[in-house]
Amino acid sequence: MQERYCDCGKSVLVDFTPKNHDWLATFWEHYSNSGRKTQICPGCGRPLHIHTLR
């Protein structure tokens, strides 16, 4: 897993899994002890896209 950051500064964890000669990025809430997947930034609510995270 890698830690990445939204433009708002909030961090999320990204897990990369191989899929059909490509990679699937799955986002996880960094602060959550329950290990919940997410599709939106937990800080600002914007949709998460791997190419827009730092």
N, CA, C and O atoms as a DFTB+ gen file, in Angstrom:
216 C
 N C O
     1  1       0.848      -1.183       0.000
     2  2       0.000       0.000       0.000
     3  2       0.886       1.235       0.000
     4  3       1.997       1.237       0.530
     5  1       0.356       2.281      -0.611
     6  2       1.040       3.566      -0.642
     7  2       0.139       4.626      -0.027
     8  3      -1.084       4.572      -0.154
     9  1       0.758       5.584       0.636
    10  2       0.015       6.722       1.156
    11  2       0.053       7.815       0.098
    12  3       1.128       8.189      -0.372
    13  1      -1.106       8.327      -0.276
    14  2      -1.223       9.412      -1.253
    15  2      -2.056      10.519      -0.628
    16  3      -2.726      10.309       0.383
    17  1      -2.011      11.706      -1.241
    18  2      -2.684      12.866      -0.677
    19  2      -3.585      13.535      -1.694
    20  3      -3.220      13.693      -2.859
    21  1      -4.755      13.924      -1.246
    22  2      -5.686      14.725      -2.029
    23  2      -5.162      16.165      -2.055
    24  3      -4.290      16.524      -1.264
    25  1      -5.689      16.979      -2.955
    26  2      -5.306      18.392      -3.008
    27  2      -5.635      19.127      -1.712
    28  3      -4.998      20.129      -1.386
    29  1      -6.628      18.631      -0.972
    30  2      -6.992      19.262       0.297
    31  2      -6.005      18.918       1.416
    32  3      -6.055      19.514       2.492
    33  1      -5.102      17.949       1.163
    34  2      -4.099      17.572       2.149
    35  2      -4.401      16.298       2.915
    36  3      -3.532      15.788       3.622
    37  1      -5.617      15.769       2.791
    38  2      -5.995      14.548       3.505
    39  2      -5.325      13.337       2.856
    40  3      -5.252      13.255       1.630
    41  1      -4.841      12.410       3.659
    42  2      -4.180      11.222       3.132
    43  2      -5.155      10.049       3.001
    44  3      -6.098       9.909       3.780
    45  1      -4.900       9.220       2.005
    46  2      -5.612       7.958       1.816
    47  2      -4.570       6.901       1.485
    48  3      -3.488       7.219       0.993
    49  1      -4.897       5.659       1.754
    50  2      -4.023       4.555       1.376
    51  2      -4.499       3.984       0.055
    52  3      -5.702       3.866      -0.179
    53  1      -3.558       3.630      -0.809
    54  2      -3.885       3.087      -2.116
    55  2      -3.243       1.710      -2.234
    56  3      -2.040       1.549      -2.028
    57  1      -4.061       0.732      -2.565
    58  2      -3.597      -0.635      -2.784
    59  2      -3.696      -0.926      -4.277
    60  3      -4.753      -0.740      -4.879
    61  1      -2.596      -1.381      -4.873
    62  2      -2.570      -1.693      -6.297
    63  2      -2.625      -3.205      -6.493
    64  3      -1.843      -3.944      -5.895
    65  1      -3.553      -3.658      -7.334
    66  2      -3.734      -5.073      -7.617
    67  2      -3.666      -5.282      -9.126
    68  3      -4.324      -4.558      -9.874
    69  1      -2.869      -6.276      -9.597
    70  2      -2.837      -6.530     -11.038
    71  2      -4.185      -7.020     -11.546
    72  3      -4.843      -7.847     -10.915
    73  1      -4.587      -6.484     -12.717
    74  2      -5.864      -6.887     -13.306
    75  2      -5.784      -6.746     -14.825
    76  3      -5.666      -5.635     -15.342
    77  1      -5.848      -7.862     -15.533
    78  2      -5.878      -7.871     -17.001
    79  2      -4.787      -6.996     -17.622
    80  3      -5.091      -6.088     -18.396
    81  1      -3.546      -7.256     -17.295
    82  2      -2.385      -6.529     -17.834
    83  2      -2.384      -5.049     -17.468
    84  3      -1.777      -4.237     -18.166
    85  1      -3.059      -4.697     -16.382
    86  2      -3.119      -3.323     -15.903
    87  2      -3.125      -3.371     -14.377
    88  3      -2.944      -4.441     -13.797
    89  1      -3.325      -2.256     -13.734
    90  2      -3.383      -2.193     -12.278
    91  2      -4.713      -1.583     -11.837
    92  3      -5.190      -0.610     -12.420
    93  1      -5.294      -2.169     -10.805
    94  2      -6.516      -1.659     -10.203
    95  2      -6.136      -0.968      -8.897
    96  3      -5.508      -1.577      -8.031
    97  1      -6.512       0.290      -8.752
    98  2      -6.224       1.039      -7.526
    99  2      -7.458       1.016      -6.631
   100  3      -8.553       1.383      -7.056
   101  1      -7.267       0.581      -5.389
   102  2      -8.332       0.564      -4.388
   103  2      -7.949       1.533      -3.284
   104  3      -6.835       1.475      -2.764
   105  1      -8.861       2.422      -2.923
   106  2      -8.594       3.456      -1.925
   107  2      -9.169       3.046      -0.576
   108  3     -10.280       2.524      -0.489
   109  1      -8.386       3.294       0.476
   110  2      -8.776       2.959       1.842
   111  2      -8.678       4.197       2.714
   112  3      -7.755       4.998       2.568
   113  1      -9.630       4.351       3.618
   114  2      -9.589       5.456       4.576
   115  2      -8.403       5.240       5.505
   116  3      -8.297       4.200       6.155
   117  1      -7.524       6.209       5.564
   118  2      -6.298       6.090       6.344
   119  2      -6.562       6.100       7.845
   120  3      -5.899       5.391       8.601
   121  1      -7.519       6.896       8.269
   122  2      -7.781       7.058       9.696
   123  2      -8.705       5.986      10.263
   124  3      -8.879       5.895      11.478
   125  1      -9.293       5.180       9.395
   126  2     -10.304       4.220       9.842
   127  2      -9.668       2.939      10.353
   128  3      -8.887       2.307       9.642
   129  1      -9.993       2.553      11.573
   130  2      -9.498       1.289      12.115
   131  2     -10.256       0.101      11.539
   132  3      -9.837      -1.046      11.693
   133  1     -11.370       0.379      10.877
   134  2     -12.174      -0.712      10.334
   135  2     -11.705      -1.120       8.938
   136  3     -12.178      -2.124       8.404
   137  1     -10.774      -0.355       8.330
   138  2     -10.269      -0.696       7.009
   139  2     -11.311      -0.558       5.919
   140  3     -11.443      -1.443       5.074
   141  1     -12.045       0.528       5.924
   142  2     -13.111       0.722       4.946
   143  2     -12.572       1.258       3.630
   144  3     -11.733       2.159       3.608
   145  1     -13.063       0.694       2.536
   146  2     -12.752       1.218       1.209
   147  2     -13.541       2.498       1.015
   148  3     -14.596       2.693       1.619
   149  1     -13.016       3.366       0.165
   150  2     -13.705       4.610      -0.112
   151  2     -13.495       5.013      -1.563
   152  3     -12.513       4.603      -2.182
   153  1     -14.384       5.792      -2.100
   154  2     -14.263       6.341      -3.449
   155  2     -14.195       7.867      -3.423
   156  3     -13.993       8.509      -4.453
   157  1     -14.368       8.438      -2.221
   158  2     -14.314       9.894      -2.072
   159  2     -13.290      10.261      -1.004
   160  3     -12.994       9.465      -0.113
   161  1     -12.758      11.463      -1.104
   162  2     -11.795      11.943      -0.120
   163  2     -12.484      12.102       1.234
   164  3     -13.544      12.724       1.312
   165  1     -11.903      11.553       2.297
   166  2     -12.513      11.704       3.618
   167  2     -12.398      13.129       4.160
   168  3     -13.048      13.468       5.149
   169  1     -11.576      13.967       3.518
   170  2     -11.422      15.339       3.980
   171  2     -12.371      16.315       3.309
   172  3     -13.033      17.106       3.981
   173  1     -12.441      16.261       1.962
   174  2     -13.227      17.260       1.236
   175  2     -14.407      16.678       0.464
   176  3     -15.262      17.431      -0.002
   177  1     -14.473      15.350       0.319
   178  2     -15.611      14.720      -0.339
   179  2     -15.495      14.591      -1.849
   180  3     -16.418      14.097      -2.497
   181  1     -14.371      15.029      -2.427
   182  2     -14.195      14.897      -3.879
   183  2     -13.940      13.441      -4.260
   184  3     -13.358      12.691      -3.477
   185  1     -14.372      13.034      -5.457
   186  2     -14.085      11.679      -5.931
   187  2     -12.573      11.460      -6.049
   188  3     -11.843      12.357      -6.471
   189  1     -12.112      10.273      -5.678
   190  2     -10.687       9.958      -5.745
   191  2     -10.330       9.347      -7.095
   192  3     -11.008       8.440      -7.577
   193  1      -9.257       9.856      -7.696
   194  2      -8.702       9.336      -8.935
   195  2      -7.199       9.235      -8.750
   196  3      -6.574      10.194      -8.297
   197  1      -6.608       8.112      -9.083
   198  2      -5.193       7.880      -8.822
   199  2      -4.306       8.938      -9.478
   200  3      -3.265       9.289      -8.923
   201  1      -4.690       9.445     -10.626
   202  2      -3.841      10.396     -11.334
   203  2      -3.904      11.819     -10.777
   204  3      -3.113      12.673     -11.176
   205  1      -4.829      12.078      -9.866
   206  2      -4.930      13.417      -9.287
   207  2      -4.389      13.467      -7.864
   208  3      -4.342      14.541      -7.266
   209  1      -3.981      12.334      -7.312
   210  2      -3.436      12.306      -5.952
   211  2      -1.937      12.550      -5.973
   212  3      -1.251      12.182      -6.927
   213  1      -1.434      13.170      -4.917
   214  2       0.011      13.398      -4.785
   215  2       0.608      12.327      -3.912
   216  3       1.815      12.329      -3.669
